[in-house]
Structures are given as structure tokens and as C-alpha cells.
Amino acid sequence: MSVEAWVGPLDPRVFLKRFMKVTQKLPTNKLSGASFEAVPSQLRTEEEISTSLMHFAQKSKLLRKGFSFCSSFATSSNDQDTRPPLSIHLNNTGSHGEYWRTVELGVAVFPDSAMDPFPTCSSNHTPQSIPSSKQAKRLRKQLATYAASQFDRQHRTFLFSLVICGHHARFLRWDRAGVLVSASFNYLEDARPLAEFVWRYGRLLPADRGVDPTSRLCTTSEEASLRQAVKAHISMLRHIPGVESALESDHPFYHVTITDTHSETRNYIIQKSFCSPSAPVGRATRAYIALDTSTQRLVFLKDYWRPADSSRPSEAETYRALEDAHIPHLPNVHWAGDVIPGLQTTMSQVWQDSDKQWPCEMLRGYRHHRVVQEIAFPLSTVRSSRQLAEAIRNAVKCVIAAYEASWLHRDISARNAMLDAAGQGVLNDWDHGFKLDPEDPVPSYRTGTWRFLSVALSQSSKKIHDVLDDLESCFWVFLYNALRFFDSTASADHLALFDYCVEQGGSGISGGRGKAQILLGMGGSIEFSCSPLDDLVEDLRVHFMSSHVARCHPKVNLMEHLRDPGTPILEIFDAALARPDWPNADALEDRFPRSAHASTSGACAQSTPPTQHDALPQDSGLPASHSNAISPSNESRGSLKRRLQEIDAGNSESTRSGSSKRLRSDTTPPSSSLHTPSSVRSLASRSRTRSSKIEAEGNMLRRITRSRTSLNHRITRSHSQRI
């Protein structure tokens, strides 16, 4: 989480009156008489503070009936690190596994006032910077973990929390835009603010405590119906890999109600998301397998917060526009739209005041958005190389048709190019869809999943996104899945080139070196055992080499590629698919599981440390989290970190290679702090007849890169080396 998302300090009394409004009259005498005199003057441990606060709550009876303080010191669980030491619960009976069903508010406890991770007021009341010490960063990260865990397991539009540092306290209000933080106060000297906070919280309506009114906890029979439906899905011939993870004991079951524009409602049963956001702020995409209670069929439900930007269409609006334009190979969307339009929006961004508060990046507002659609299946479920080629052809056709209707997808990835129930390719997840308007040519900067970005986008965050980038991403998705699921002489090392990147100081990251060498056909060779697949990959490589050359040199006409970007690619696919020698069922188990080709060290890996929350299972069958999108160059470093989850963790190691043929290999990517294998190779051109134009373009690009002219500022290597 970006440290600049903390908004404060707010006066504690303003915080209480603005965010915790109640209809009952405050018990002035009771609140004024509240005292924490039982709290020891010398505190040594978090447990001491927690015990004292629980004693105060029981004695003062400020909490409404049904609410209670609970300590986590006496309990143990697998997710203990995600639970604060003290919390307020509603209707908690103490039963095992009940914590996340009943927890309302977390209380972070630190034994010393000096451990406060936020600035204290200066003598002249001028705003100070957020502390940057390792301890302060660690404690703020712990606060964010507590909030993210509660957001992940419950359905809330916002939530409150308390921070106790010795004899001082702060109030926090979290939403997807940022965190509002009150000024620190000494509750021994003035107990009224903390006593009033406790009293008010117990009397807030559920929606005023952040509970999403469109969701509720499930009944036992509803829970059983989802379990039964998921079990039946697993028994099917084609099912979503890892779907059993949608059922997990520490995640409560929820009943979600969606109301469409005609006031008709649909109800869904969900439990655990396939992807858990690592931070409490941002898009916070959660992807669920859901049971439609009216049809008793499983569907996909995506829940996230979209930027509240009037110039940017919502995913629902994008799908409607694409369907009106009769774009082929789209997913079957049942419903999409904002949740309670106009009401479920963030508030933190409204409270920014740079003159009176800590330095804070300009926060953006978000709106709650959901999409319900038919389940789609990952490309890992293809049964043959021909089916993979057909699926990617469909994605290309969809990109071209959308472009002709003035739309760009901008996030082609292995988790968005998918299969429908009939095994046909569809292009999913249009939340980054961009409308091209010749009368208002707003540029679309780098966005997408790092692993599948075009070479040009990888090299520069300032490059304007165009249709050629989307089409080239289709090629990288095709190649990536071909290497993983079909026999070739490739090793796990070859997949590292998809993740290679280096930091460029304050200008973001750069990469694409290995991809560029693939397109250039430099180095040795690796080939696929399936001859039609092998030839198709090579023909596509040559095509995208041509368009890459056109980007890099003014003497090559780029407009030829933009004038008709799709026809040549479709012709290549159609010619390949017309061949009679495709094998029937040549798909293999994943030859290079995630741990075998991930890279750990280096600038990029350090910038985006993957966690259990950051990414979907490798082939979950559901669209990736929006946190995977790379931000425009002018976004904050913190935002960039949240959007670069495609760079995996783990050491690179070799696995088995295939048989006889070889795909071209290039030299190792630069030796930098980013770990790269000793021999990362690229696809290479084989001795086939190519047109003189393609040969000339290839020679031209080699001259460009070797002369260190227009291209060398884009692809950076350590030790000042260039391609």
C-alpha cells in the first residue's frame, strides 16, 4: 500500500461527528465520566493494553447489547497474522471458525506511544511528512494487512479501525480510495473521544458501519447448495483448475443480491474469491465462482471498484457498446453495472487538504462495480495445439472488430483470452477498454499485464497504446501457452524472458529485450514437435518483426500496418488452420509449473513483491485482478507496485525439454539485480523462404540496435549494456 494514501490528521471530534452519525442522543454524563484510570501508567505489552480496554468496555457498558470486545491472544489460527490483537464483534458466541463472520472492527495495539506510525502534531501545527523509518513502515503495513484481510473476507464499502499506541489512540476509516486518520490523543488525559467512539459504533446502522446492504451471511442450506454445485463442477470433463479453492473454511459464505435497471433482482451464493487484493485501497478485484439461486447454475461474479472518472467508460458500458457493434467472441455477460449507482462511492479523496494535512498523493475516487457472466475456462484446458491456435485467432478477430468500432482492449493476457463452454476462444475482461475518439484524441498510455505487453510498450511507459500493441500481445499469449503446454525443446529458462524488466529510476520500468530478440530471430533455435504449430509460430514471428521494425525506423511505413492491422494476421492463422496434419490431442500437463520459471531478485521483483493476495492461481479460469495492470507513467510508485503482480517469485530452474526441434535462443538478458537464467534464448528464424521486404526490414532493425541509435534508450541493461 502506498504511504501517500493516508489522509490526516483529522480532528477526533470532527471524525466522530462526520463519519459516525447516530440518531440517539449522546449520554453526555456517561461519556464525560468515562475513565481509563485502570490502565497501568507503565505499559509493557500489547496484551496488557488489550486486557485493560476489555475491562473498561465491560465496566462502562458503552457498547450496545450484542457487541463485545474479543482478544486474539488466547486463540490460535492459520491466519493469526491477519487478525489484530483486539477486535469488536457482533453476536460472537466463541465458536470455532466464527471470527470472520462476526468481526466488526479491528484494534491494533502497540505498547509504546513512540511506536505511533503517523506524525505527531508539531508545536506550530504545521503538517509533517509520514515517518519513513523501517519500524513505522512495518507498523503501517501491519495496519494495512489487518484491513485488507477484513475487506477480503467480508463485503464492506468501508470499515473503521482503532490504533492504540501506549496511552495514545487514533481513529481510522478505510475505503478503496485511501485511509482517513485522526490526530493522536491521550485517552488517559481525555477519555471522552475514545469512549464516544465505542458508544457511537455500537449504535450505527449496518450501512453506516460499512456493511454492504446488497450482501448478507448465508444460511446453512445456502452454504450446502454452493458446496454441492462446486463438487458437481469438479466432476466435469472440463472444469476450472483450482476451483476447489473457492470453498475455504475461514471465509464466510455470502448471499449477494443484484438489481438491474428494470428493478429485477438476481441472487448469488459465493464464498472465497480466487484473487485476494494485497492492499485495502485500489480496485480490489475479487473474482468468485457464484451459484445463481434461480437457475442453480454456477457463474462467474467479478466484484471490484472502478475509477470514478466521467471520461472513462465503465466495463458495463464497454460491454454494451461492443455488443451493440456486434463484436464477435465476447463472453456471455448476464449483468454488469455499478452497485446501487451513485451511492457506493469512496469518500477519502474528498477530504484531501494539502495545506493542513500530511503530504499525500492526489487520490482518485472509486465506484463499486460488478459483472456476472458465464464461466470461461483458461487456455491451459485446451486439448490440442489446433484448439489453442483457434482460440487465439478468435481473440485476434475480436481485437480487430473492436478496433474497427473504435475500441481498444489494452490488457490482452493469458487470463483474458479464454475458452467458452464449447471450447471456443473468447476475449474477456474489458475493464481497461478504451474508446477511441478522433474528435477528442486523449492518449492511452501503457496499460496491461507486463508478461504479455508488446515490445514497444515494455520499452517505454510513455508509448501511446494502439491496436498493434493489442495484436502483438495476442502473439505473446499464444507463444507463452504453446511453450507451456506443447512439446518442444524449450526449457523453463525460456519463460523468464516474458518477465524480464529493469527499473528506470523515477520513470517506471523497462523491459522487452528477450521479446525483441525473439522477433529479430537472433541466436540458436528451439522448435515445436507439432509441425503446424511450429510453422504458425514462425510465420507470426516474422509478421510482428515487420510491424516492430515499422515502429523503430522512420523509413518503414507504419501506416501500412495501421491501415489494415488484422487481415495479414488472420490470413496466417487461416492458412495454418487449413492444414490437415494437426494432431488431435497433443496438449500436455504444464511443462513448466509456476515455481519452475519464476524469477525473484532484481529491481522489478523488489518493486512488486508477490504475496498470497496478489495473483490468481496460475490457471484459475478467472480474469486477473486489476492490480495486474501497469499504470501510466505519471502514476505513483505505490500505484505501480500494485499493478505489477505478473512478475513471479521463485527461483528459475530447468525442467524437461521436448524432442527433436529447436526454437531460436538468444543470449542471456542483462546481468542485473533481477535474477535471470544463464541462457535465456529467443525464437529464431529457420531457413525458410521469406520476402525480400521482410529480410530488408530485419537487417535494418539489426543495424538500428547495433548502432545504438533510436532503440537503445528504450531497452536498458545493467552495466550500461544495450541490445
MOPE-V129475 format. One record per residue. N is the residue number from 1. RES is the residue in three letters. PSI is psi in degrees with one decimal (* if undefined). Layout:
BEGIN
n,res,psi
N,RES,PSI
N,RES,PSI
END
This chain:
BEGIN
n,res,psi
1,MET,136.4
2,SER,132.6
3,VAL,-19.6
4,GLU,-0.9
5,ALA,-1.0
6,TRP,122.3
7,VAL,118.5
8,GLY,-176.1
9,PRO,139.4
10,LEU,142.5
11,ASP,129.3
12,PRO,-37.1
13,ARG,-35.5
14,VAL,-41.8
15,PHE,-48.3
16,LEU,-43.8
17,LYS,-33.6
18,ARG,-39.1
19,PHE,-9.0
20,MET,54.0
21,LYS,135.4
22,VAL,158.0
23,THR,-25.4
24,GLN,154.5
25,LYS,135.1
26,LEU,136.2
27,PRO,81.7
28,THR,-48.2
29,ASN,-41.7
30,LYS,-41.5
31,LEU,-40.3
32,SER,-29.3
33,GLY,-2.4
34,ALA,141.4
35,SER,142.8
36,PHE,33.9
37,GLU,-19.7
38,ALA,-12.1
39,VAL,127.7
40,PRO,144.4
41,SER,-25.9
42,GLN,106.5
43,LEU,135.8
44,ARG,-32.4
45,THR,160.9
46,GLU,-36.2
47,GLU,-36.2
48,GLU,-45.9
49,ILE,-45.3
50,SER,-43.6
51,THR,-40.6
52,SER,-41.1
53,LEU,-39.6
54,MET,-39.6
55,HIS,-41.5
56,PHE,-43.9
57,ALA,-40.8
58,GLN,-40.8
59,LYS,-41.3
60,SER,-23.2
61,LYS,40.6
62,LEU,-29.5
63,LEU,140.9
64,ARG,155.1
65,LYS,135.4
66,GLY,-27.2
67,PHE,146.6
68,SER,151.8
69,PHE,138.6
70,CYS,139.8
71,SER,145.0
72,SER,2.5
73,PHE,-31.2
74,ALA,0.5
75,THR,163.5
76,SER,146.0
77,SER,167.1
78,ASN,-21.9
79,ASP,35.8
80,GLN,-35.8
81,ASP,-16.0
82,THR,-1.8
83,ARG,130.4
84,PRO,160.1
85,PRO,-23.6
86,LEU,145.3
87,SER,156.4
88,ILE,132.0
89,HIS,159.0
90,LEU,122.1
91,ASN,42.3
92,ASN,125.6
93,THR,-3.3
94,GLY,6.4
95,SER,151.3
96,HIS,136.7
97,GLY,11.6
98,GLU,-9.8
99,TYR,-55.2
100,TRP,-14.8
101,ARG,-28.9
102,THR,-14.1
103,VAL,136.6
104,GLU,-44.3
105,LEU,131.8
106,GLY,143.6
107,VAL,108.5
108,ALA,132.7
109,VAL,123.4
110,PHE,134.0
111,PRO,-14.3
112,ASP,137.7
113,SER,-26.6
114,ALA,-11.2
115,MET,3.1
116,ASP,119.4
117,PRO,3.7
118,PHE,161.2
119,PRO,144.0
120,THR,158.4
121,CYS,134.8
122,SER,168.0
123,SER,-31.0
124,ASN,10.3
125,HIS,25.0
126,THR,146.8
127,PRO,141.4
128,GLN,164.6
129,SER,154.3
130,ILE,132.3
131,PRO,138.7
132,SER,11.5
133,SER,158.0
134,LYS,-39.4
135,GLN,-44.5
136,ALA,-42.2
137,LYS,-40.8
138,ARG,-41.1
139,LEU,-38.4
140,ARG,-36.5
141,LYS,-37.7
142,GLN,-40.5
143,LEU,-43.5
144,ALA,-36.4
145,THR,-43.9
146,TYR,-46.9
147,ALA,-43.4
148,ALA,-37.7
149,SER,-39.9
150,GLN,-42.8
151,PHE,-39.8
152,ASP,-37.7
153,ARG,-9.5
154,GLN,173.9
155,HIS,97.1
156,ARG,146.3
157,THR,-25.1
158,PHE,172.8
159,LEU,157.8
160,PHE,157.7
161,SER,164.1
162,LEU,145.3
163,VAL,121.8
164,ILE,120.2
165,CYS,96.7
166,GLY,-119.5
167,HIS,14.3
168,HIS,154.9
169,ALA,157.2
170,ARG,151.4
171,PHE,142.3
172,LEU,142.4
173,ARG,120.0
174,TRP,133.6
175,ASP,-175.7
176,ARG,-6.4
177,ALA,-34.2
178,GLY,-164.2
179,VAL,123.8
180,LEU,127.3
181,VAL,129.1
182,SER,163.9
183,ALA,154.4
184,SER,145.5
185,PHE,152.8
186,ASN,111.1
187,TYR,-11.7
188,LEU,-38.9
189,GLU,-35.6
190,ASP,97.1
191,ALA,-12.9
192,ARG,-48.0
193,PRO,-45.4
194,LEU,-39.7
195,ALA,-40.7
196,GLU,-36.5
197,PHE,-49.5
198,VAL,-44.8
199,TRP,-46.0
200,ARG,-42.8
201,TYR,-42.6
202,GLY,-11.4
203,ARG,5.1
204,LEU,147.6
205,LEU,155.2
206,PRO,-44.8
207,ALA,-31.0
208,ASP,-11.7
209,ARG,2.8
210,GLY,1.6
211,VAL,128.6
212,ASP,117.3
213,PRO,-9.5
214,THR,4.8
215,SER,155.4
216,ARG,162.2
217,LEU,145.3
218,CYS,157.5
219,THR,167.6
220,THR,-39.4
221,SER,-35.1
222,GLU,-40.0
223,GLU,-43.7
224,ALA,-35.5
225,SER,-37.5
226,LEU,-43.4
227,ARG,-43.6
228,GLN,-40.5
229,ALA,-40.9
230,VAL,-40.8
231,LYS,-40.5
232,ALA,-36.9
233,HIS,-41.2
234,ILE,-29.2
235,SER,-8.5
236,MET,156.0
237,LEU,-45.9
238,ARG,116.9
239,HIS,166.0
240,ILE,121.6
241,PRO,134.6
242,GLY,13.1
243,VAL,-23.2
244,GLU,-20.8
245,SER,-8.8
246,ALA,-11.6
247,LEU,114.1
248,GLU,137.3
249,SER,-31.8
250,ASP,5.1
251,HIS,123.0
252,PRO,151.7
253,PHE,140.2
254,TYR,146.5
255,HIS,118.5
256,VAL,131.7
257,THR,130.5
258,ILE,130.4
259,THR,125.8
260,ASP,-176.5
261,THR,-16.1
262,HIS,15.0
263,SER,18.9
264,GLU,139.6
265,THR,147.3
266,ARG,145.0
267,ASN,141.4
268,TYR,146.0
269,ILE,127.4
270,ILE,162.9
271,GLN,-93.1
272,LYS,137.5
273,SER,147.4
274,PHE,-27.3
275,CYS,131.6
276,SER,118.3
277,PRO,137.5
278,SER,-17.6
279,ALA,150.4
280,PRO,-12.7
281,VAL,159.4
282,GLY,-162.5
283,ARG,-36.9
284,ALA,52.7
285,THR,131.9
286,ARG,126.6
287,ALA,121.4
288,TYR,145.6
289,ILE,123.7
290,ALA,147.5
291,LEU,118.4
292,ASP,115.2
293,THR,-21.2
294,SER,-31.7
295,THR,-13.7
296,GLN,31.7
297,ARG,148.4
298,LEU,139.0
299,VAL,175.3
300,PHE,130.6
301,LEU,119.8
302,LYS,126.8
303,ASP,122.2
304,TYR,175.0
305,TRP,117.6
306,ARG,151.3
307,PRO,134.0
308,ALA,70.4
309,ASP,114.9
310,SER,-22.2
311,SER,-3.6
312,ARG,121.2
313,PRO,147.5
314,SER,166.3
315,GLU,-35.8
316,ALA,-45.3
317,GLU,-37.3
318,THR,-46.3
319,TYR,-40.7
320,ARG,-42.4
321,ALA,-41.4
322,LEU,-40.2
323,GLU,-39.1
324,ASP,-29.7
325,ALA,3.3
326,HIS,43.6
327,ILE,128.8
328,PRO,162.7
329,HIS,40.6
330,LEU,157.8
331,PRO,159.1
332,ASN,99.6
333,VAL,123.7
334,HIS,-42.1
335,TRP,144.4
336,ALA,141.2
337,GLY,173.9
338,ASP,148.3
339,VAL,120.6
340,ILE,73.6
341,PRO,131.6
342,GLY,-13.1
343,LEU,-41.5
344,GLN,79.8
345,THR,157.3
346,THR,161.7
347,MET,-21.4
348,SER,-37.9
349,GLN,-24.0
350,VAL,-22.7
351,TRP,14.1
352,GLN,133.3
353,ASP,96.6
354,SER,-22.5
355,ASP,-25.4
356,LYS,-3.4
357,GLN,173.6
358,TRP,149.5
359,PRO,130.1
360,CYS,136.6
361,GLU,157.6
362,MET,110.9
363,LEU,148.3
364,ARG,148.2
365,GLY,156.6
366,TYR,153.6
367,ARG,142.3
368,HIS,129.8
369,HIS,143.1
370,ARG,151.4
371,VAL,130.5
372,VAL,127.9
373,GLN,171.2
374,GLU,148.5
375,ILE,135.1
376,ALA,160.7
377,PHE,145.1
378,PRO,160.5
379,LEU,-16.5
380,SER,-12.4
381,THR,4.8
382,VAL,151.3
383,ARG,-10.1
384,SER,160.4
385,SER,-32.5
386,ARG,-41.5
387,GLN,-36.3
388,LEU,-44.8
389,ALA,-40.8
390,GLU,-39.7
391,ALA,-43.3
392,ILE,-35.1
393,ARG,-41.7
394,ASN,-40.3
395,ALA,-42.3
396,VAL,-44.7
397,LYS,-39.9
398,CYS,-44.1
399,VAL,-43.4
400,ILE,-46.8
401,ALA,-39.9
402,ALA,-40.5
403,TYR,-39.5
404,GLU,-22.6
405,ALA,13.4
406,SER,36.9
407,TRP,144.1
408,LEU,144.4
409,HIS,-52.7
410,ARG,10.1
411,ASP,55.1
412,ILE,123.9
413,SER,172.7
414,ALA,-12.8
415,ARG,-3.4
416,ASN,-28.5
417,ALA,114.4
418,MET,-177.1
419,LEU,141.8
420,ASP,-175.4
421,ALA,-24.8
422,ALA,1.7
423,GLY,13.6
424,GLN,145.0
425,GLY,136.8
426,VAL,155.2
427,LEU,113.4
428,ASN,173.7
429,ASP,75.2
430,TRP,27.0
431,ASP,-19.5
432,HIS,11.5
433,GLY,139.8
434,PHE,127.5
435,LYS,121.7
436,LEU,124.9
437,ASP,107.0
438,PRO,-24.1
439,GLU,-16.3
440,ASP,73.0
441,PRO,70.6
442,VAL,125.0
443,PRO,145.6
444,SER,108.1
445,TYR,-179.4
446,ARG,121.8
447,THR,145.5
448,GLY,-168.6
449,THR,121.8
450,TRP,-44.5
451,ARG,-27.8
452,PHE,12.5
453,LEU,152.0
454,SER,161.1
455,VAL,-43.5
456,ALA,-42.2
457,LEU,-35.5
458,SER,-32.9
459,GLN,-25.0
460,SER,125.2
461,SER,-13.8
462,LYS,-0.9
463,LYS,133.3
464,ILE,128.8
465,HIS,129.8
466,ASP,-179.6
467,VAL,-29.6
468,LEU,-31.6
469,ASP,-43.9
470,ASP,-41.7
471,LEU,-39.5
472,GLU,-35.0
473,SER,-35.6
474,CYS,-39.3
475,PHE,-43.8
476,TRP,-35.5
477,VAL,-42.8
478,PHE,-50.9
479,LEU,-43.9
480,TYR,-46.3
481,ASN,-32.9
482,ALA,-41.8
483,LEU,-34.5
484,ARG,-34.7
485,PHE,5.7
486,PHE,148.4
487,ASP,129.8
488,SER,179.1
489,THR,11.0
490,ALA,151.2
491,SER,173.3
492,ALA,-27.9
493,ASP,-30.3
494,HIS,-27.4
495,LEU,-17.2
496,ALA,-25.8
497,LEU,-22.4
498,PHE,-25.1
499,ASP,-8.2
500,TYR,133.1
501,CYS,161.4
502,VAL,150.9
503,GLU,146.0
504,GLN,50.3
505,GLY,-128.9
506,GLY,0.0
507,SER,17.4
508,GLY,-145.6
509,ILE,161.2
510,SER,154.1
511,GLY,-150.2
512,GLY,5.4
513,ARG,-48.2
514,GLY,-38.9
515,LYS,-41.9
516,ALA,-39.5
517,GLN,-31.5
518,ILE,-49.6
519,LEU,-34.9
520,LEU,-16.2
521,GLY,36.9
522,MET,144.1
523,GLY,-157.9
524,GLY,-150.8
525,SER,150.2
526,ILE,140.1
527,GLU,155.7
528,PHE,146.7
529,SER,-32.7
530,CYS,113.1
531,SER,-44.9
532,PRO,-38.4
533,LEU,-43.3
534,ASP,-46.4
535,ASP,-37.7
536,LEU,-43.9
537,VAL,-43.0
538,GLU,-42.9
539,ASP,-39.4
540,LEU,-38.5
541,ARG,-46.7
542,VAL,-40.3
543,HIS,-47.5
544,PHE,-21.9
545,MET,-41.0
546,SER,-46.1
547,SER,-32.2
548,HIS,-41.6
549,VAL,-42.3
550,ALA,-30.4
551,ARG,-31.4
552,CYS,-11.1
553,HIS,128.3
554,PRO,-18.1
555,LYS,-9.5
556,VAL,133.5
557,ASN,103.4
558,LEU,-30.8
559,MET,-26.6
560,GLU,-36.9
561,HIS,-35.2
562,LEU,-26.7
563,ARG,-39.5
564,ASP,76.4
565,PRO,-21.8
566,GLY,-34.0
567,THR,-46.8
568,PRO,-36.0
569,ILE,-44.4
570,LEU,-37.3
571,GLU,-38.0
572,ILE,-46.0
573,PHE,-45.7
574,ASP,-39.7
575,ALA,-40.3
576,ALA,-43.4
577,LEU,-18.4
578,ALA,-11.4
579,ARG,143.3
580,PRO,-2.7
581,ASP,23.3
582,TRP,136.1
583,PRO,156.6
584,ASN,-44.3
585,ALA,80.1
586,ASP,7.8
587,ALA,142.2
588,LEU,166.6
589,GLU,157.4
590,ASP,114.6
591,ARG,-26.4
592,PHE,79.6
593,PRO,162.6
594,ARG,-45.6
595,SER,-17.7
596,ALA,-20.2
597,HIS,13.3
598,ALA,155.5
599,SER,147.1
600,THR,-56.2
601,SER,173.7
602,GLY,166.0
603,ALA,-45.4
604,CYS,-42.7
605,ALA,-36.3
606,GLN,-31.1
607,SER,-29.7
608,THR,68.6
609,PRO,114.3
610,PRO,143.8
611,THR,178.6
612,GLN,-18.5
613,HIS,-16.0
614,ASP,-29.8
615,ALA,158.7
616,LEU,161.3
617,PRO,152.6
618,GLN,-37.5
619,ASP,62.5
620,SER,-19.8
621,GLY,5.3
622,LEU,150.9
623,PRO,150.7
624,ALA,161.2
625,SER,149.0
626,HIS,-14.3
627,SER,-10.8
628,ASN,-9.6
629,ALA,138.4
630,ILE,133.0
631,SER,158.4
632,PRO,161.9
633,SER,-23.4
634,ASN,4.7
635,GLU,162.0
636,SER,160.2
637,ARG,-37.2
638,GLY,-40.7
639,SER,-39.5
640,LEU,-40.3
641,LYS,-39.7
642,ARG,-18.6
643,ARG,6.2
644,LEU,52.8
645,GLN,-4.3
646,GLU,-6.1
647,ILE,112.4
648,ASP,167.4
649,ALA,153.0
650,GLY,160.5
651,ASN,146.3
652,SER,134.7
653,GLU,158.0
654,SER,147.4
655,THR,-173.4
656,ARG,148.0
657,SER,166.4
658,GLY,-154.5
659,SER,-129.7
660,SER,-31.6
661,LYS,166.9
662,ARG,133.9
663,LEU,144.8
664,ARG,142.4
665,SER,145.9
666,ASP,-177.7
667,THR,166.8
668,THR,139.0
669,PRO,162.7
670,PRO,144.5
671,SER,99.9
672,SER,-169.1
673,SER,-18.7
674,LEU,124.8
675,HIS,130.1
676,THR,148.6
677,PRO,165.7
678,SER,-19.7
679,SER,86.0
680,VAL,118.4
681,ARG,162.7
682,SER,166.0
683,LEU,145.6
684,ALA,158.5
685,SER,141.4
686,ARG,170.8
687,SER,75.4
688,ARG,163.3
689,THR,122.9
690,ARG,156.9
691,SER,154.1
692,SER,-29.8
693,LYS,-45.1
694,ILE,-43.5
695,GLU,-41.5
696,ALA,-41.2
697,GLU,-40.5
698,GLY,-44.1
699,ASN,-37.9
700,MET,-44.6
701,LEU,-36.6
702,ARG,-38.8
703,ARG,-39.3
704,ILE,-50.0
705,THR,-37.3
706,ARG,-27.9
707,SER,-2.1
708,ARG,48.3
709,THR,-112.2
710,SER,-21.9
711,LEU,-24.2
712,ASN,-16.6
713,HIS,-9.3
714,ARG,-37.3
715,ILE,107.8
716,THR,138.2
717,ARG,154.7
718,SER,163.1
719,HIS,27.7
720,SER,27.8
721,GLN,154.8
722,ARG,166.9
723,ILE,*
END
